[in-house]
Amino acid sequence: ANFAWSKENTMAEAPKKRILCLFDVDGTLTPARKTVGPEMLAVLEELKTKCDIAVVGGSDLGKQREQLGQDVTHRFLYSFSENGLVAYKNGEKIHERSLKTAFSEDRLKAFIHAALQLVIENDIPVKRGNFLEFRTGMINVSPVGRNCSYEEREAFNRYDLEHHVRPQMVAKLRADFPEFNYVIGGQISFDVFPHGWDKTYCLQFCTGYDEIHFFGDKTHEGGNDYEIYEDSRTVGHSVTAPEDTIQQLHELFGTALPASR
């Protein structure tokens, strides 16, 4: 069955609507930085019999494949990495755009120097490595370093919630580099990219649908799902974990719940 859903989750019969379900990765399809579970994969396969499915994440395609499988660009009709700056449809690349074309090298170097200086100045309990990643469409900055272990990731997230390390870094960088957009996502880092290059960027490729349902966990203002969740082109669904995604898909589209539930 097909359903028409408003932001208030009201339902009206609307047969033969063309629907796309668009998913965030971390905290929505998978636990943070972990791989997708077999229960979620089974639900997604069933969902594909009811509508098209797509995925959008801030990480690069390599990390997306680590979490969702090497066949991610074929499992989903659309695979958007780096918010859609790298876009695949039916396994074929349809778009790629680079941050290097948006700013001068001098401006990029100035930002990188400033971000790394803040990393140096921050006195936090643990620091590891890989504090800055220059991706195709964004710069990712991690005060603790992306090489941290899962346990260190969890510990930093708790520390950050109390001491506001990332929000303070973002505030300082925004004052000096207002031409960038800053989004705190996940547990250990924040993304930096030109205005308009948030997750709504991918929607330009999702044409011909009556409804686009977006599922994400960082849907609060300042979170990396906020803009696409609030966008008028989507019906937004805020989730708390992959298990909640499965539950909401069951309620919305009638997909089966895992036997253990």
C-alpha positions in Angstrom: 0.0 0.0 0.0 1.1 3.6 -0.6 0.4 6.3 1.9 0.5 10.1 1.9 2.0 11.4 5.1 2.3 15.0 6.4 4.8 16.3 8.9 2.2 15.6 11.5 2.0 12.0 10.4 -1.6 12.1 9.3 -2.6 9.5 6.7 -4.7 9.7 3.6 -5.2 7.0 0.9 -3.2 7.8 -2.2 -2.8 4.8 -4.4 0.0 4.5 -6.9 2.0 7.4 -5.5 5.7 7.3 -6.4 7.6 7.4 -3.1 11.3 7.6 -2.3 12.6 6.8 1.2 15.9 8.6 1.8 18.0 7.6 4.8 20.9 9.1 6.8 23.6 6.5 7.8 25.0 6.9 11.3 22.3 6.5 14.0 19.6 5.8 11.4 20.7 2.7 9.4 23.7 1.8 11.5 25.1 2.5 15.0 27.6 5.3 14.8 30.5 4.3 12.5 29.5 0.6 12.7 28.3 -1.7 10.0 24.6 -2.3 9.1 22.9 -5.2 10.7 21.2 -8.1 9.0 17.8 -7.0 10.4 18.1 -3.6 8.8 19.2 -5.1 5.4 16.2 -7.4 5.4 13.8 -4.5 6.1 15.4 -2.5 3.3 15.0 -5.3 0.8 11.3 -5.6 1.7 10.9 -1.8 1.5 12.3 -1.9 -2.1 9.2 -3.8 -3.1 7.1 -0.9 -2.0 9.1 2.2 -3.0 12.5 3.4 -4.1 15.3 3.8 -1.5 18.3 6.1 -1.2 21.0 6.9 1.2 22.7 10.2 2.0 25.7 10.7 4.3 28.4 13.2 5.0 31.2 10.6 4.9 33.0 9.7 1.7 32.0 6.7 -0.5 34.7 4.5 1.0 33.3 4.9 4.5 29.8 4.4 3.2 30.8 1.1 1.6 32.5 0.0 4.9 29.2 0.6 6.8 26.6 -0.4 4.3 28.5 -2.9 2.1 30.6 -2.8 -1.0 27.4 -3.0 -3.1 25.9 0.2 -1.6 25.7 1.9 -5.0 23.6 -1.0 -6.3 21.6 -1.8 -3.1 20.1 1.7 -3.1 18.7 3.4 -6.2 20.6 6.5 -5.2 23.8 6.6 -3.2 24.8 10.1 -2.0 28.1 10.4 -0.2 29.5 13.7 1.0 25.9 15.0 1.1 25.5 14.3 -2.6 28.7 16.0 -3.9 29.4 12.4 -5.1 26.2 10.9 -6.4 25.4 7.5 -7.9 22.2 6.2 -9.5 21.8 2.5 -10.3 25.5 1.9 -9.7 26.6 4.7 -12.1 28.2 8.0 -11.0 26.0 10.8 -12.1 27.6 13.8 -10.4 30.8 14.9 -8.6 31.8 18.4 -7.4 34.9 19.4 -5.5 35.5 21.9 -2.7 38.7 22.9 -4.4 36.6 24.6 -7.1 34.7 26.7 -4.6 37.5 28.5 -2.8 41.0 29.7 -3.5 43.9 27.6 -2.2 45.0 30.5 0.0 41.6 30.6 1.7 41.5 26.9 2.2 45.0 26.8 3.7 44.1 29.6 6.1 41.0 27.7 7.3 43.0 24.5 7.7 45.7 26.3 9.7 43.1 27.9 12.0 41.2 24.6 12.5 44.4 22.7 13.4 45.5 25.5 15.7 42.2 25.1 17.7 42.8 21.3 17.8 46.2 22.0 19.3 44.8 24.5 21.9 42.0 22.3 23.1 43.0 20.5 26.3 40.7 17.4 26.1 41.3 14.1 27.9 42.3 12.1 24.8 43.8 13.0 21.4 44.6 10.4 18.7 45.2 11.1 15.0 43.5 12.2 11.8 42.1 15.5 13.1 41.2 16.8 9.7 40.0 15.2 6.5 39.9 17.1 3.2 37.1 15.3 1.3 35.7 16.0 -2.1 33.0 18.3 -1.0 33.8 19.2 2.6 36.3 19.4 5.4 35.8 17.2 8.4 37.3 18.4 11.7 37.6 16.1 14.7 39.0 17.5 18.0 39.7 13.9 19.3 40.9 12.5 16.0 39.1 10.0 13.8 41.6 7.3 14.7 40.1 7.0 18.1 38.7 3.7 19.2 35.0 3.1 19.6 35.3 3.4 23.4 37.2 6.7 23.0 34.6 7.9 20.6 31.8 7.3 23.1 33.9 8.9 25.9 34.5 12.1 23.8 30.9 12.4 22.9 29.9 12.4 26.6 32.7 14.9 27.3 31.6 17.1 24.4 28.0 17.1 25.6 29.2 18.5 28.9 32.0 20.9 27.8 30.8 21.9 24.3 34.1 21.4 22.6 32.8 21.3 19.1 30.2 24.1 19.4 33.0 26.4 20.8 35.4 25.5 17.9 32.6 26.1 15.4 31.8 29.5 16.9 35.4 30.6 16.7 35.8 29.4 13.1 32.5 30.9 11.9 33.6 34.3 13.2 36.7 34.2 11.0 35.4 32.2 8.0 31.7 33.1 7.6 31.7 31.9 4.0 31.6 28.3 5.2 28.6 26.4 6.7 29.3 24.4 9.8 27.3 21.3 10.9 27.9 19.2 14.0 27.1 15.6 13.2 27.9 12.2 14.6 29.9 11.9 17.9 33.4 13.3 17.3 33.5 15.8 14.5 31.9 18.6 12.5 31.6 19.2 8.8 32.6 22.4 7.0 31.4 23.2 3.5 30.0 26.0 1.3 26.5 27.3 2.0 23.9 25.1 0.2 26.2 22.0 0.3 24.3 20.4 3.2 22.2 17.2 2.7 19.6 19.2 0.7 22.1 19.3 -2.1 21.2 15.7 -3.0 17.5 16.5 -3.5 18.2 18.0 -7.0 18.7 14.5 -8.2 15.6 13.0 -6.6 13.1 14.1 -9.2 9.7 12.6 -10.3 8.5 11.6 -6.9 5.2 12.4 -5.2 6.7 12.1 -1.8 10.3 11.9 -0.5 10.4 10.6 3.1 13.7 11.4 4.9 14.8 9.5 8.0 17.6 11.0 10.2 18.7 11.2 13.8 20.4 14.6 13.9 17.3 16.6 13.0 17.6 19.3 15.6 18.8 22.8 14.6 22.6 22.6 14.1 22.5 18.9 13.4 23.6 17.6 10.0 20.1 16.3 9.2 18.3 19.5 10.1 18.1 21.3 6.8 16.9 18.3 4.8 14.5 17.3 7.6 12.9 20.7 7.5 13.0 21.1 3.7 9.6 21.6 2.0 10.5 18.9 -0.5 10.7 16.1 2.1 8.5 14.5 4.7 10.8 14.4 7.7 11.0 11.5 10.2 13.2 11.9 13.3 14.6 8.6 14.6 16.6 7.7 17.7 18.5 4.6 16.5 18.4 1.9 13.8 15.8 0.0 15.8 13.5 3.0 15.8 14.0 3.4 12.0 12.8 -0.2 11.7 9.8 0.5 13.9 8.8 3.6 12.0 9.1 1.9 8.6 6.8 -0.8 10.0 4.2 1.8 11.0 4.5 3.8 7.8 4.9 1.1 5.1 4.0 -2.2 6.8 7.5 -3.7 6.6 8.0 -6.7 8.9 9.5 -6.4 12.3 12.4 -8.7 13.2 11.4 -11.9 14.9 13.3 -11.0 18.1 11.0 -8.0 18.6 
